[in-house]
Amino acid sequence: MQRFMGLMAAVLGLAGVAHADDAPRLPALKLDPARVAVAGLSSGGYMATQVQMAYPEWFPSAAIVAGGPFGCAAGRLDLALSTCMKGVPAPDAAALAAKAKERSAKGDIGALEDLAHGRVYLLHGKDDALVSPVVAEAGARFYEALRDGDPALKGLQVTDDGARAFAHNLPIAATGDDCGKSVSPYLGHCGFDAAGEIFRQLFGKAPRTAGDAKGQLRRFDQYAYRLDGVDAFLAPTGYVYLPPDCLAGKRCGLLVAFHGCKQNADAVGEAFVKDAGFNRWADAYDVAVLYPQTRASTAPMNPQACWDWWGYSGDNYDSRQGVQLRWLIGAARAMGLHH
C-alpha cells in the first residue's frame, strides 16, 4: 500500500508539493532598491530582458549572456528556433524596439523612462553555435534603438561584449578544455570570470576583493509565491545566496540569476548555484542572489526546463501579466523589495 501511495503521489505531482513544504520561505532582508538587477544565460538571458522590460521600475539593469532582443519570438516557437537562435533571418532590432514602445504605451510592459539610469551588459561568445552572435548583436542594437530614439533614455548604459572566444556557456575564472564546447553544466572553464564582470557592469567597481564565498546558500519553497495559486511552471524548490553582511541585517542589493535550459538543479544539481561565480562576488558587493528554478514538462512542452521566452506559459508570457514574471515580483516583495 505504501508503495502504491508513493506512485500515486508521483503521478499526481504530490511528491513535489511535499518536497516544497520541506523548504522554508525566503528571508526578509533590508534591500536597497537602487541596487537591484537581473542576469541570465541563454533562455535565462531572454528571461532577464523580459523582466527588465516588463518591470523596469523594479529591475532597471540586466546582464544578458547568449540571449537576444526582447519580443523576438513574438509567441511563436518557430521564430524562437530560427530567427531568435540561429539568426536566420536576423532579428529586426529597430522593429522590435518600436514594438516595445507601443507595448509600453499600452501598459503591456513597464514605462520605458524607468530604464533611464539602467545598465545593460550583453555578453556573448564568438564560438556560440546555439545562439548565433548575430542574434546577440541584435539584442545590443535593440537597446541602442530604444536609447537613441528617446532623449529621456540617454542615460541608459549599453555595453556589448562580443569579442571573446567561447561557446554557448557561462565562462568562469578557472581554465579547462570545455570553453569551446556547450556541455553540461554549461560553465565554461575559460579563464574569464563572467560573474565578476557582470557584477562590475551592473553595480560598479567592487567595494572589496572577492574571496571564497562565506555566506549561506539556502533552499526555499517556490510554490509559496504562486499568485492566486496559479502554476508558474517552476520547480518546487529554488535557491538564494545570502552574504554575511546581509545575514547580519545590513542593507543589501539583489541580483536575480536565471539559469539556462538544461541548467536547472534537477539537471545539473547545485553546479550553477554554487560554481557559476556569483556567490563570491555577492560577498564583495553585499548583494543577495536569488536563483529561481524551472522544471521540465511535457504539457506544456518544455522538456529542457527553459524559461518561457516563446509562450509556453500563456500568451502574456513576456508582459506584466506573465505568470513567471508575476511570480518573481511576489518573491522579490517577500525578500523586502518594494516600489
NULUM-632664 format. One record per residue (C-alpha): x, y, z; residue number from 1. Coordinates in steps of 0.5 Angstrom, whole numbers, always signed. Each point is the difference from the previous one (the first is absolute). Last residue first. Layout:
N
@x = X y = Y z = Z marlum = NUM
...
END
This chain:
339
@x = +16 y = +100 z = -10 marlum = 339
@x = +2 y = -5 z = +5 marlum = 338
@x = +6 y = -5 z = +1 marlum = 337
@x = +0 y = -4 z = +6 marlum = 336
@x = +1 y = -7 z = -1 marlum = 335
@x = -7 y = -2 z = -1 marlum = 334
@x = -1 y = +6 z = -5 marlum = 333
@x = +5 y = -3 z = -4 marlum = 332
@x = -3 y = -7 z = +0 marlum = 331
@x = -7 y = +4 z = -2 marlum = 330
@x = +3 y = +3 z = -6 marlum = 329
@x = +4 y = -6 z = -2 marlum = 328
@x = -7 y = -4 z = +0 marlum = 327
@x = -3 y = +6 z = -4 marlum = 326
@x = +5 y = -1 z = -5 marlum = 325
@x = -1 y = -8 z = -1 marlum = 324
@x = -7 y = +1 z = -1 marlum = 323
@x = +0 y = +6 z = -5 marlum = 322
@x = -4 y = +5 z = +2 marlum = 321
@x = +5 y = +6 z = -1 marlum = 320
@x = +1 y = -3 z = -7 marlum = 319
@x = +5 y = -5 z = -2 marlum = 318
@x = -4 y = -6 z = +1 marlum = 317
@x = -7 y = +3 z = -2 marlum = 316
@x = -2 y = -5 z = -5 marlum = 315
@x = +1 y = -6 z = +5 marlum = 314
@x = +5 y = -4 z = +4 marlum = 313
@x = +3 y = -3 z = -7 marlum = 312
@x = +1 y = +7 z = -3 marlum = 311
@x = +6 y = +1 z = -3 marlum = 310
@x = +5 y = +2 z = +5 marlum = 309
@x = -2 y = -4 z = +6 marlum = 308
@x = +6 y = -2 z = +4 marlum = 307
@x = +3 y = -7 z = -3 marlum = 306
@x = -1 y = -6 z = +4 marlum = 305
@x = +2 y = -5 z = -6 marlum = 304
@x = -6 y = -4 z = -1 marlum = 303
@x = -4 y = +7 z = +0 marlum = 302
@x = -7 y = -3 z = -4 marlum = 301
@x = -6 y = +3 z = +4 marlum = 300
@x = -1 y = -6 z = +2 marlum = 299
@x = +6 y = -4 z = -1 marlum = 298
@x = +4 y = +4 z = +6 marlum = 297
@x = +7 y = +2 z = +3 marlum = 296
@x = +0 y = +4 z = +6 marlum = 295
@x = +2 y = +7 z = +1 marlum = 294
@x = +5 y = +2 z = +5 marlum = 293
@x = +1 y = +7 z = +3 marlum = 292
@x = +7 y = +2 z = +3 marlum = 291
@x = -1 y = +6 z = +4 marlum = 290
@x = +7 y = +4 z = +2 marlum = 289
@x = +1 y = +4 z = +6 marlum = 288
@x = +4 y = +6 z = -2 marlum = 287
@x = +6 y = +3 z = +5 marlum = 286
@x = +4 y = +1 z = -5 marlum = 285
@x = +6 y = -4 z = +2 marlum = 284
@x = -4 y = -5 z = +3 marlum = 283
@x = -4 y = -1 z = -7 marlum = 282
@x = +6 y = +0 z = -4 marlum = 281
@x = +2 y = -7 z = +4 marlum = 280
@x = -7 y = -2 z = -1 marlum = 279
@x = -1 y = +2 z = -8 marlum = 278
@x = +6 y = -5 z = -2 marlum = 277
@x = -4 y = -5 z = -4 marlum = 276
@x = +2 y = -6 z = +5 marlum = 275
@x = -5 y = +0 z = +5 marlum = 274
@x = -7 y = +2 z = -3 marlum = 273
@x = +2 y = -3 z = -7 marlum = 272
@x = +3 y = -6 z = +3 marlum = 271
@x = -5 y = -2 z = +5 marlum = 270
@x = -3 y = -6 z = -4 marlum = 269
@x = +1 y = +1 z = -7 marlum = 268
@x = -7 y = -3 z = -3 marlum = 267
@x = -5 y = +1 z = +6 marlum = 266
@x = +4 y = +6 z = +2 marlum = 265
@x = -1 y = +4 z = -6 marlum = 264
@x = +5 y = +0 z = -6 marlum = 263
@x = -4 y = -4 z = -5 marlum = 262
@x = -2 y = +7 z = -3 marlum = 261
@x = +4 y = +6 z = +3 marlum = 260
@x = +0 y = +2 z = +7 marlum = 259
@x = -3 y = +7 z = +2 marlum = 258
@x = +4 y = +4 z = +6 marlum = 257
@x = -4 y = +5 z = +4 marlum = 256
@x = +4 y = +5 z = +3 marlum = 255
@x = -2 y = +4 z = +6 marlum = 254
@x = +4 y = +5 z = +4 marlum = 253
@x = +1 y = +1 z = +7 marlum = 252
@x = -1 y = +4 z = +6 marlum = 251
@x = +3 y = -3 z = +7 marlum = 250
@x = -4 y = -5 z = +4 marlum = 249
@x = +6 y = -5 z = +2 marlum = 248
@x = -3 y = -5 z = -6 marlum = 247
@x = +1 y = +5 z = -5 marlum = 246
@x = +7 y = +1 z = +3 marlum = 245
@x = +2 y = -7 z = -1 marlum = 244
@x = -3 y = -1 z = -7 marlum = 243
@x = -6 y = -3 z = -1 marlum = 242
@x = -1 y = -5 z = -6 marlum = 241
@x = -7 y = -2 z = -2 marlum = 240
@x = -2 y = -7 z = -3 marlum = 239
@x = -7 y = -2 z = -3 marlum = 238
@x = -4 y = -6 z = +2 marlum = 237
@x = -7 y = -3 z = -3 marlum = 236
@x = +3 y = +1 z = -7 marlum = 235
@x = -4 y = +6 z = -4 marlum = 234
@x = -5 y = -1 z = -5 marlum = 233
@x = -3 y = +7 z = +2 marlum = 232
@x = -7 y = -4 z = +3 marlum = 231
@x = -5 y = +5 z = +2 marlum = 230
@x = -2 y = -1 z = +8 marlum = 229
@x = -2 y = +7 z = +0 marlum = 228
@x = +7 y = +2 z = -1 marlum = 227
@x = +5 y = -5 z = +1 marlum = 226
@x = +5 y = +2 z = +5 marlum = 225
@x = +0 y = -6 z = +5 marlum = 224
@x = +1 y = -5 z = -6 marlum = 223
@x = +7 y = +3 z = +0 marlum = 222
@x = +2 y = -3 z = +6 marlum = 221
@x = +7 y = +2 z = +2 marlum = 220
@x = +7 y = -3 z = +0 marlum = 219
@x = +5 y = +3 z = +3 marlum = 218
@x = +7 y = +2 z = -2 marlum = 217
@x = +4 y = +4 z = +6 marlum = 216
@x = +5 y = +5 z = +0 marlum = 215
@x = +8 y = -1 z = +0 marlum = 214
@x = +1 y = -1 z = -7 marlum = 213
@x = +8 y = +0 z = -2 marlum = 212
@x = +3 y = +6 z = -1 marlum = 211
@x = -2 y = +7 z = -4 marlum = 210
@x = +3 y = +6 z = +1 marlum = 209
@x = -3 y = +6 z = +3 marlum = 208
@x = -5 y = +5 z = -2 marlum = 207
@x = +0 y = -3 z = -7 marlum = 206
@x = -1 y = +6 z = -5 marlum = 205
@x = -7 y = +1 z = -3 marlum = 204
@x = -6 y = -4 z = +1 marlum = 203
@x = -3 y = -3 z = -6 marlum = 202
@x = +7 y = +0 z = -4 marlum = 201
@x = +4 y = -2 z = +6 marlum = 200
@x = -5 y = -5 z = +2 marlum = 199
@x = +0 y = -3 z = -7 marlum = 198
@x = +8 y = +0 z = -1 marlum = 197
@x = +0 y = -4 z = +7 marlum = 196
@x = -5 y = -5 z = -3 marlum = 195
@x = +4 y = +0 z = -7 marlum = 194
@x = +6 y = -2 z = +4 marlum = 193
@x = +5 y = -2 z = -6 marlum = 192
@x = +5 y = -5 z = +0 marlum = 191
@x = -5 y = -4 z = -5 marlum = 190
@x = -2 y = -6 z = +4 marlum = 189
@x = -7 y = +0 z = -3 marlum = 188
@x = -6 y = -1 z = +5 marlum = 187
@x = -5 y = -3 z = -4 marlum = 186
@x = -2 y = -6 z = +5 marlum = 185
@x = +0 y = -4 z = -5 marlum = 184
@x = +4 y = +1 z = -7 marlum = 183
@x = +0 y = +6 z = -5 marlum = 182
@x = +7 y = +0 z = -2 marlum = 181
@x = +6 y = +5 z = -1 marlum = 180
@x = +1 y = +1 z = +7 marlum = 179
@x = +0 y = -7 z = +1 marlum = 178
@x = +7 y = -2 z = +1 marlum = 177
@x = +2 y = +4 z = +7 marlum = 176
@x = +1 y = +6 z = +3 marlum = 175
@x = -3 y = +3 z = +6 marlum = 174
@x = -3 y = +7 z = +0 marlum = 173
@x = -7 y = -2 z = -3 marlum = 172
@x = -3 y = +1 z = -6 marlum = 171
@x = -7 y = -1 z = -1 marlum = 170
@x = -2 y = -5 z = -6 marlum = 169
@x = -1 y = +0 z = -7 marlum = 168
@x = +7 y = +0 z = -3 marlum = 167
@x = +6 y = +5 z = +2 marlum = 166
@x = +4 y = +5 z = -4 marlum = 165
@x = -1 y = +7 z = +3 marlum = 164
@x = -2 y = +5 z = -5 marlum = 163
@x = -7 y = +1 z = +2 marlum = 162
@x = +0 y = +5 z = +6 marlum = 161
@x = -6 y = +5 z = -2 marlum = 160
@x = +0 y = +5 z = +6 marlum = 159
@x = -7 y = +4 z = +0 marlum = 158
@x = -1 y = +6 z = +5 marlum = 157
@x = -6 y = +3 z = +0 marlum = 156
@x = +1 y = +8 z = +2 marlum = 155
@x = -3 y = +2 z = -7 marlum = 154
@x = -6 y = -3 z = +2 marlum = 153
@x = -5 y = +6 z = +0 marlum = 152
@x = +3 y = +2 z = -6 marlum = 151
@x = -4 y = -6 z = -4 marlum = 150
@x = +2 y = -3 z = -6 marlum = 149
@x = +8 y = -1 z = +2 marlum = 148
@x = -2 y = -3 z = +6 marlum = 147
@x = -5 y = -5 z = -3 marlum = 146
@x = +4 y = -1 z = -6 marlum = 145
@x = +6 y = -2 z = +4 marlum = 144
@x = -4 y = -5 z = +4 marlum = 143
@x = -2 y = -3 z = -6 marlum = 142
@x = +7 y = +0 z = -4 marlum = 141
@x = +3 y = -4 z = +6 marlum = 140
@x = -5 y = -5 z = +0 marlum = 139
@x = +1 y = +0 z = -8 marlum = 138
@x = +7 y = -2 z = +2 marlum = 137
@x = -2 y = -6 z = +4 marlum = 136
@x = -4 y = -2 z = -6 marlum = 135
@x = +6 y = +1 z = -5 marlum = 134
@x = +5 y = -4 z = +5 marlum = 133
@x = -5 y = -6 z = -1 marlum = 132
@x = -3 y = -4 z = +6 marlum = 131
@x = +2 y = -7 z = -1 marlum = 130
@x = +7 y = +0 z = -4 marlum = 129
@x = +3 y = +5 z = +5 marlum = 128
@x = +7 y = +1 z = -2 marlum = 127
@x = +1 y = +8 z = +0 marlum = 126
@x = -3 y = +0 z = +7 marlum = 125
@x = -6 y = +4 z = +3 marlum = 124
@x = +0 y = +5 z = +6 marlum = 123
@x = -5 y = +6 z = +0 marlum = 122
@x = +0 y = +5 z = +5 marlum = 121
@x = -6 y = +4 z = +1 marlum = 120
@x = +0 y = +6 z = +6 marlum = 119
@x = -6 y = +4 z = +2 marlum = 118
@x = +0 y = +7 z = +1 marlum = 117
@x = -5 y = +2 z = -5 marlum = 116
@x = -3 y = -7 z = +0 marlum = 115
@x = -6 y = +3 z = +4 marlum = 114
@x = -2 y = +4 z = -6 marlum = 113
@x = -2 y = -6 z = -3 marlum = 112
@x = -6 y = -1 z = +4 marlum = 111
@x = -2 y = -7 z = +1 marlum = 110
@x = -3 y = -5 z = -5 marlum = 109
@x = -7 y = -1 z = -2 marlum = 108
@x = -1 y = +7 z = +2 marlum = 107
@x = -3 y = +2 z = -7 marlum = 106
@x = +6 y = +5 z = +0 marlum = 105
@x = +5 y = -5 z = +2 marlum = 104
@x = -3 y = -5 z = -6 marlum = 103
@x = +1 y = +5 z = -5 marlum = 102
@x = +7 y = +2 z = +2 marlum = 101
@x = +2 y = -8 z = +0 marlum = 100
@x = -3 y = +0 z = -7 marlum = 99
@x = +5 y = +5 z = -2 marlum = 98
@x = +6 y = -3 z = +3 marlum = 97
@x = -2 y = -7 z = -3 marlum = 96
@x = -1 y = +4 z = -7 marlum = 95
@x = +7 y = +3 z = +1 marlum = 94
@x = +3 y = -7 z = +3 marlum = 93
@x = -2 y = -3 z = -7 marlum = 92
@x = +2 y = -7 z = +2 marlum = 91
@x = +5 y = -4 z = -5 marlum = 90
@x = -4 y = -5 z = -5 marlum = 89
@x = +3 y = -5 z = +2 marlum = 88
@x = +3 y = +3 z = +7 marlum = 87
@x = +1 y = -7 z = +2 marlum = 86
@x = -3 y = +1 z = +7 marlum = 85
@x = -5 y = +5 z = -1 marlum = 84
@x = -1 y = +0 z = -7 marlum = 83
@x = -1 y = -8 z = -1 marlum = 82
@x = -2 y = -3 z = +7 marlum = 81
@x = -3 y = +5 z = +3 marlum = 80
@x = -4 y = +2 z = -6 marlum = 79
@x = -3 y = -7 z = -1 marlum = 78
@x = -2 y = +0 z = +7 marlum = 77
@x = -4 y = +6 z = -1 marlum = 76
@x = -2 y = +5 z = +6 marlum = 75
@x = +3 y = +6 z = -3 marlum = 74
@x = +7 y = -4 z = +0 marlum = 73
@x = +4 y = +7 z = +0 marlum = 72
@x = -4 y = +4 z = +5 marlum = 71
@x = +6 y = +2 z = +4 marlum = 70
@x = +7 y = -1 z = -4 marlum = 69
@x = +4 y = -6 z = +0 marlum = 68
@x = +4 y = -4 z = +5 marlum = 67
@x = +7 y = -3 z = +1 marlum = 66
@x = +1 y = +3 z = +7 marlum = 65
@x = -5 y = +6 z = +1 marlum = 64
@x = +2 y = +4 z = +6 marlum = 63
@x = -6 y = +5 z = +2 marlum = 62
@x = -1 y = +7 z = +4 marlum = 61
@x = -7 y = +3 z = +1 marlum = 60
@x = -3 y = -5 z = +4 marlum = 59
@x = -5 y = +2 z = +5 marlum = 58
@x = -3 y = +6 z = -4 marlum = 57
@x = +3 y = -3 z = -6 marlum = 56
@x = -6 y = -6 z = +1 marlum = 55
@x = -2 y = -2 z = -7 marlum = 54
@x = +6 y = +2 z = -4 marlum = 53
@x = +5 y = -2 z = +6 marlum = 52
@x = -3 y = -7 z = +1 marlum = 51
@x = -1 y = -2 z = -8 marlum = 50
@x = +8 y = +2 z = +0 marlum = 49
@x = +2 y = -5 z = +5 marlum = 48
@x = -5 y = -5 z = -3 marlum = 47
@x = +4 y = +0 z = -6 marlum = 46
@x = +6 y = +0 z = +3 marlum = 45
@x = -3 y = -6 z = +4 marlum = 44
@x = -1 y = -4 z = -6 marlum = 43
@x = +7 y = +1 z = -2 marlum = 42
@x = +3 y = +2 z = +7 marlum = 41
@x = -2 y = +5 z = +5 marlum = 40
@x = +0 y = +7 z = +4 marlum = 39
@x = -5 y = +4 z = +3 marlum = 38
@x = +2 y = +6 z = +4 marlum = 37
@x = -1 y = +4 z = +7 marlum = 36
@x = +4 y = +5 z = +3 marlum = 35
@x = -4 y = +7 z = +1 marlum = 34
@x = -6 y = -4 z = +3 marlum = 33
@x = +5 y = -2 z = +6 marlum = 32
@x = -3 y = -6 z = +4 marlum = 31
@x = +0 y = -1 z = +7 marlum = 30
@x = -2 y = -7 z = +0 marlum = 29
@x = -6 y = -5 z = +1 marlum = 28
@x = +2 y = -7 z = -1 marlum = 27
@x = -3 y = -4 z = -5 marlum = 26
@x = -5 y = -6 z = +3 marlum = 25
@x = +3 y = -6 z = +2 marlum = 24
@x = +1 y = -7 z = -3 marlum = 23
@x = -4 y = -6 z = +2 marlum = 22
@x = -7 y = +2 z = -3 marlum = 21
@x = +4 y = +0 z = -7 marlum = 20
@x = +1 y = -7 z = +1 marlum = 19
@x = -7 y = -2 z = +2 marlum = 18
@x = -2 y = +4 z = -7 marlum = 17
@x = +5 y = -4 z = -4 marlum = 16
@x = -3 y = -6 z = +2 marlum = 15
@x = -7 y = +2 z = -1 marlum = 14
@x = +1 y = +0 z = -7 marlum = 13
@x = -6 y = -4 z = -2 marlum = 12
@x = +4 y = -6 z = -3 marlum = 11
@x = +6 y = +1 z = +6 marlum = 10
@x = -5 y = +0 z = +5 marlum = 9
@x = -4 y = -6 z = -3 marlum = 8
@x = +7 y = -4 z = +0 marlum = 7
@x = +1 y = +2 z = +7 marlum = 6
@x = -7 y = -3 z = +2 marlum = 5
@x = +1 y = -6 z = -3 marlum = 4
@x = +7 y = -1 z = +3 marlum = 3
@x = -3 y = +1 z = +7 marlum = 2
@x = -6 y = -5 z = -2 marlum = 1
END
